[in-house]
Amino acid sequence: MRAGNWIVAVCVAAAVLTTAVATEHPAARLAPLGYALVAASGLALAAGRRAPVVTLVVTGLCVLGYHLLGFTVPALAFLCAAYAGFRAGRRLPTVAAAVTMLIALPLAIMASPAGKVAGEAIADARGVLPIAWLVAACAAGEALRQAERRADEAERTREETARLRATEERLHIARELHDSLTHQISIVKVQAEVAVHLARKRGEQVPESLLAIRTAARAATAELRATLETLRGAGDAPSHGLDHLPELLAGAEGIGLRTELTIEGERHDVPDAVARTAYRIVQESLTNTARHGSASTASVRIDYRPDALAIRVDDDGDARPGAKPVPGVGLQGMRERVTALGGRLLAEPRTEGGFTVQAELPLERIA
């Protein structure tokens, strides 16, 4: 935009300067000053967008100055400045400057070396700065300003409509989750609570698997409730991060999967988005291990690096080298989360057997 302003300013300066050179001037010794004022009137338009009122004043003084020296050159720069003033919404200062110019221009012509009388000066002023052209320039600036304002309002309306549709969609998803998934998880949670209560009441030993089901149901209920609040706009996103990994691994232990957590590197704070993604990667990896891998052990390694956070989850399941993992929703979700942060993900069988999930999440892009 600045380059465009300078192009317009240079073109106007060249046009009025060419006209000045092609005409005769009664005060030859002051010609250099007159040419300088003519050129300055055009070049001042380069600041028309940033300072429209100042540009009006500068171009007006230049026009009056070179006419006072006897340069009969059209006030093209002032017309452009008036257009820019109305386009910027500075209507009152622009009108005041235009009226002042229409009054002062004949006086400058009368005081010039040509020494013209009032009638001739007024006629010359109308030729230099036609009122019709001045009104047209102001009207064009106002029309363009109104068109830009309507375009901005239309854009805001489209954005508000899109936000409203997105909100409605989130509420619809929240209702569906509440009516279906929440109900089913609540049944599992209630049944597990009842079973544990009855077993203890009878003096029986509660199976570890039943306790694991109860713990998982409680955690799922709390997390789903937080997710529903987020979808409804009534709360923040679930805050599970790296600090919650011990609890996550303890839950895996409860269903018979031995786990080991290793922290490498100097531990430091990482962005919330990275912490949440790391938690979800470990969570989904352990879920897949328990569900599909027929594994008995799983190791989780978190490596804190200066510019990245590396996550690795290995298990000793029955996956064999060369076998392609079945692309499920879990793997796809992990890949989408990692890609959104500009990271890399590897999920494949290990050479020594079992499955590995490795992810590297950069810190610089989201710090």
N, C-alpha and C positions, 0 to 999 in steps of 0.2 A: 504493500500500500504506500509506503514512503517513496519507493521508486516511481510509482505512478504519479504521486503529487509533484515530484521533481520534474517528471516529463512534461506535465501540464504547465508548470511554472516556466520551464525553459522555452516551451513552444510559444506561450503568451509573450514572454520577454522578447523572443526573436521577432514575433509579429509586430509588436509595437515599436521595437527598435528599428526594424526595416522601414516602417512608416515614417519614423522621425528622421532617418537618414535621407529619405526621398523628398522631404519638404524643406523649404527655406526658413531660416530663423533670423529675426532682426538683430539679435545680440550674439554675434559670432564668438566674442571672447568668452561668453558663458556657455557655449555649446557643450564642452565636455561635462559640465555639471548637469546640463539638461539631459544629455544622453545617459548619464549615470542614474538620474532619477527615473527616466523611462525604463531602463533595464531593471532597476530595483523594484519598480511597481509590479513587474511580472514575476520576478524571482521570489517576492514576498509570498506568493500564493503557495509555496512549498509548505508553509506552516498553516494553511487554511483549515486542515482537519483538527490539528492540535490546539490552535489558538485562533478561532474565527474572528473574534472581536479585535484582537491585536492586528490581524491581517487586514481587516477593514480600515483601521486607523492608519496603518502604514501605507497601504495602497492609496487611500484618500489623500494623505499628505504628499505622496509622490506625485499624484496627478495634479494637485493644486500647485506644487512646486514647479513642475516643468511647464505648466501653462503660464505661471507667473514669469517664467523666463522666455515666453514667446513660442513654445513648442505646441503647435496645434495637432495633437495626437489623440485619437479616440481613447476613452477611459475603459479599455477592454479589461484591464486587470481589476478595476473597481467593480465592474459587472460580475466577474467571476467570484470576487470576494463576497459580494452581496448574495450570490447564489449559495456559496459555501456557508454563509451566516444563517440563512434560512434552513438549509439542510441540517445544520447542527442544532436547530431549534432556538437560536438566539434572535428571535424576531424583533423584539423591541429595540435592542442595540443596533440591529441592521437598519431598521426603519429610521431611527434617529440619525445614523450615519448617512443614509441616502438623502434625507431631507437637508441635512447640513451641507452635503456636497452640492445639491441642486442650488442652494443659496450662495455658497462660497465660490463655486466655479465661475459664474459671470463676473464676480468681483475680482478674481485672480486674472481673468482675461482683460478686464478694464485696466488693471494695474500693470499689465505686461508692457514691454517696449512698444508693442503695436499701438497702444493707447486708444483703443476703440471705445466708442460711446456705449451707453447702457443698452440701447436697442440692438446694436451689432454684437455686443458681448453676450447678450441673452440668446441671440440666434446662434452664435458660435457654440455656446454652451449646450444648446439643444442638439447641435450636430455632433458634439464630442460625447455627450452623455444623454442619448435619447431617453425620455421618460418611459416610452413604451418598452424599450429594451430593458430598462431597469426593472420595471414591473414584471416583465416576462422572466427575467433571471430570478427574481424573488419568488415568483409563483412556481417556477420549475424546481427550485430548491425545496419549497414547502411540499410540493407534490411528491417528490422523491422521498422526503422524510416521512410523510404519511404512509407511502407504499412500504418503506422499510419497517415502520412501526407495525403495520398490519401483518407483514410477513413474520416479524418476531412474535406477535400475538398468536398467529396461526401455528408457529413452531411450538410455542409454549402449550397451546391447546392440544397439539398432538402428543407432546410429552406427558401432559396430565392425563390424557385418555389412556396412553400406554401404561402409566403407573396405576391407574384405576383398574385396568384389565388385569394387570399383574397381581394387584391386591385381591381382586375377586378370585383369581385362580388359586392364590395361596389359601384363601379362606375355604375354597371348595376342597382343596387337598386336605386341609386340616379337618374338615367335617368328615371326609371319607376315612381318614386315618382314625379319627375318634370313633366313628360308628363301626368300624370293622376291626382293625388291628388292636386298638386299645381294649376293646371288649374281649377279644380272644386272650390277650396277655393277662388281663385282669382275672379271667377264669382260671388260667394256669396258676397265677399267683395265689388265688384264694384256695384252689384245690391243694396246692403244695403246703400252704399254711395250715390247712385243716389236717392234712395227712401227718405233718410234723407234730401238731398239737395232740392228735389222737395217739400217735405212737408214744409220745412222752407220757401221756396220761395213763397208758396201759403199762408203762415201765419197760417198753421195748426199746431196743437200740435203733436210732433213726439212721437209715442208710445214707451214706455220703452222697450218693447220686441225688437223693431227694433233697438234701440240704443244698446241693449245688443248684438244683432246679429252682428252689425257693430264692436263693441269692440272685440267680440270673434273672428271675422274674421281677424281683424288686428293682434291680438295676435297670432292666428294660423299661419298666413302668416309669421310673423317674426320668430316664433319658427321653422317652417318648413324650412325656408331659412337657419337658423343656422344649422339645422340637415343635410340639403343637403351639406352645406359647410364642415361639419364634415365628412360626407361619402366620399366627394371628397378629403379629406385631406387638405383642404384650410383654416381650422379654428379649433378652440377649440370646445369642447362639449358645448351645451347650459348651461348657468351658472345659471339657475333658482334654488334657494335654499330657505332657511327659511326666508330670508329677503323679498322674493317676495310673501309670504303668504297673506299679506293684499290685494295686488292687485288681487290675485286669489279669495279671498273671496268677494271682491268687484264685480268681474265678476259674481259670483254666486248670489249676491244680485240683479244684473241687470236682472236676469231671474226669479225673484220672490222667491228665496230661502233665507230665513233669516238665517244669520250665526253668530256665536260667536266664537272668538278666545281667548283662555286662555293659558298663558305662566306660567309654574310652575318651581320652582327650580331656581338656580342662573345661569343666562344665560352666556354661554362661547362659545368659538370657537369650532366647530366640523369639522371633515374632510369633504372635498368637496363631496366625494362619499356619505356620510351619509346625508348631507344637500340636495343633489339632490334627493336621494331616498325618504327622508321625504316629499319633495315637491311633488314628483310624487304620493306618497301614498295619500296625501290629495287631489291632483287634481283628481285622478281616483275615490276616494271615493265620492267626490262631484259630479262628472260626473255621477256615477252610481245612486246617490241619486236623481239627477234631472231627469235622464232618466227613471229609473225603480221604484223608491221608493215611488212615490206619496207623498213625504214629503214636509212640509212647513218650517221646521227649521232644522238646522244642527249645531252641536257644534264641534269645533276642539280644542284639548288640546295637547300642546307640553310640555313635562316634561323633563327638563334638569337634568340628574343625573350624578354623578361623572364618572361612567363607561359606561353609555348608554344614548341613546336618545329614549324616549318613545313617541309614537304618538297614539292618539285616536280620531276617528271621529264617532260621533253618530248622527242619524237622527230619526225623528218621523214618518217614513213612515209606510206602511201597512204590513211590514214583521212581521211574527208571530213566536213565539218559536216553535221549532220542524221542521220548514220548512227549507229544505236544500237550500242554495244559488245555483243558476244556475252557473256552472263553465264557466265563459266567459273569453275572452282574457284579460280583465282588471284585474280580480282577479288573473289570472295566471301570468300576468306580474308583479303584486305587489309581489306575492309569490316568483318569480324568483329573483327579485331585493333584497328582504329581505334575502333570502337564500344565495345569493352571498356574502352578508356582514356578514354571520354567525348569523343572527338575527332570531326572531320568529314573526309569523304573525297569527292573529286570525280574521276571518271574518265570522260573523254569526248573526242571528236575536237576538235581545235583549229580556230579560224576560218581560220587561214592554212594549214591542212593538217597532217596528223600527229595524234598522240595526246598527251594530257596526263593526268598523275595528280598530284593535289594533295591533301595531307593536312595537317591541323593537329592536333597532339597537345598538350593542356593539361598543364602541369607541376604546378599547385597541387593537383589532386585526388590525385596519387600521390606527392607530395613527401614 
